[in-house]
């Protein structure tokens, strides 16, 4: 099912910066995407949204897509990546890159909204934190030409990934991998 492959790749792209920067404590390219700029007294995105995180999310989307795509073609395991991206490698990687852009864009919109409603950096925004990247990925997938099944199916699979994100976030906070604010 193409939607599952799309959201699996988006999930990996969204989680990669937090995993690398918070778990492994690596901080390359920690330049803030908003450059410290403020809008109405608050940071535009916050210091957690960095150039390194954006690049890593794009890279992770490409790696995840390439691996799902290769495993499906080589071993016939039906992830839905070939259905989502097509059989030609070039267009498939373009769509994976578009998914990464959608994930980063959705995350930035979520951070922007969180700053506007008064939530500080790292404060839990629940649906904004868990759903922003899903919305961005779905928009990017649709714009890049990935065909979806009916919208109720898309909504159901997206809800499943929303719950997966919630469980992973809860577990990361309980294990001390992510800091609670």
N, C-alpha and C positions, 0 to 999 in steps of 0.2 A: 504494500500500500504506500503510495508516494508520500502522503501526508505524514506518515510515521517516520519515513526516512528524512524528510525535510525537518521535522521537529527534533529528531535524534541529532542531526548535524547541528541544528541551532542550539540545542541544549549543551552540546560539547563546546561550541564556540562561546556560549555565554559563561560556562563554568571554567574554562581554561584560564582566564586572567586571575580569577580568585584563587584557583588551585595553585598556580605558579607563584603568585605574589604573596599570598597569605600562608600557604602551606609550606612551600619551599623557601620562602623569604627572599626571593630574587626580586630586585627592583630596577631592571634596565629600563631606560627611556621613561623615567617617572615624571615627565613633563606633563603638567595638567593641561587638558584640552581647552579649558576656558581661560588659561593664562592668568588665573587669579582675578579675572574680571567679575564685577558685581553688577547685579541688576536689582534695583529697588532694595539695596542694602544687603543682598544675599549673593553668594557665589552663583554663577550661572549653572554650572554642573556640580562643582565641588572638586576637591583635590583627589578623590578616588578615581576619577575618570581621566586616565592618562593615555598618552600617545602609545606607550608600550602595551597597555591593555587593549587598545583598539587594534594595533598591529597583530598582537597575539590572537585575538578573537578571529580576525580574518584568516590568519595562518591556520588556526585550529579548524575552522570551517572547511578549508581546503583539504587538510589532512584527513579529517573525518569523512568527507565526501569521497576522496580518493580511495580510502580503505573500504568503505561500505560498497562503493562502486566495483572495486577490484574483487572483493570477496564474492559479491553477487555474480559477477561475470565468470569468475574462475570456478567457484564451487556450487553455484546455483542456489545459494541461500537467499530466499526472497525478502530482502530488506525493503524493496521498493525504490532503491536508488536509481536503477536503470529506468524504471517507469517515470520517476521524477525528473531525471536529468537527460535522458536519451542515451543512445549508445555511442555517440561521438564524444571523445574525451574532451576536446576543446570547449564545445558548448556546455558540457557537464561542469567543467571547472569554472566557467563564467557564471553559471547559476549558483555554484557553491560560493564563489566570491560575493555574488549579489546577496546570498543568504547571510554571509558574514557582515556585510554592510547593513542589512536589515536588522540584525541582532544588535550591532553597535548603535545604530540610529534609534531603535526602540528603547535601548537602555539609556541613551542620552535624553530622549524625551521624558522617560520616567524620572530621571534625576532632576531634570529641569522642573517638572511638575512638583516633585517632592520639595525642592528648594522654595518654590512659590507658595506652597501651603504651610511652610514653616518647619518641615522636618529637616533635621541636621544630617550631616554626612554620617553614613553608617547606621542611622536610625531606620528601624524596620518600617517599610511602606507596604508590606504584605502584597496585595494584588499589583501595586505599582512595581514592586521589586520582582515579583514572580511572573507577571503577565506582559511587561513592557517588551521584553525580548521576543516573546511569542508573537505578539502583534506585529512587531517590526519584521520578523522572519516571514510571517504570512503575507504581509504586504509586498516584501521583496520577492518572495516566491511567485506571487501572482503577477507582479510586474515583469519578472524574467521569463514568463511563459510556462511555468509549471502548472499542469492541469490538476485540479483537485476533484475529488468525488463531491457528493452533495454537501452543502454547508452544515447540515446536522452531523454528518460524519466528521467533518473538519472540527466542528465545535466539540464533539465528544473526545476526539484524539487530543485536541489542544487542552481540554479540561484535564485529561489524564496526565499530560506533561506538566500542567500547572500544579497538580497534586504531587507529582514526582519532585518538582522544584521545591515545594513546601517541605516535603519529607527530608530532602537532602539539606536544605537550609537549616531545618531544626536539628538534624544530626550533626551538622558542621558546628553549630553553636554549642550543642551539648558536649561535643568532643573538644571544644576549645580551638577548633580550626578557624572559625569566624568569631569575631568579637561581637557580643551583644551590647547594644547601647541603650 
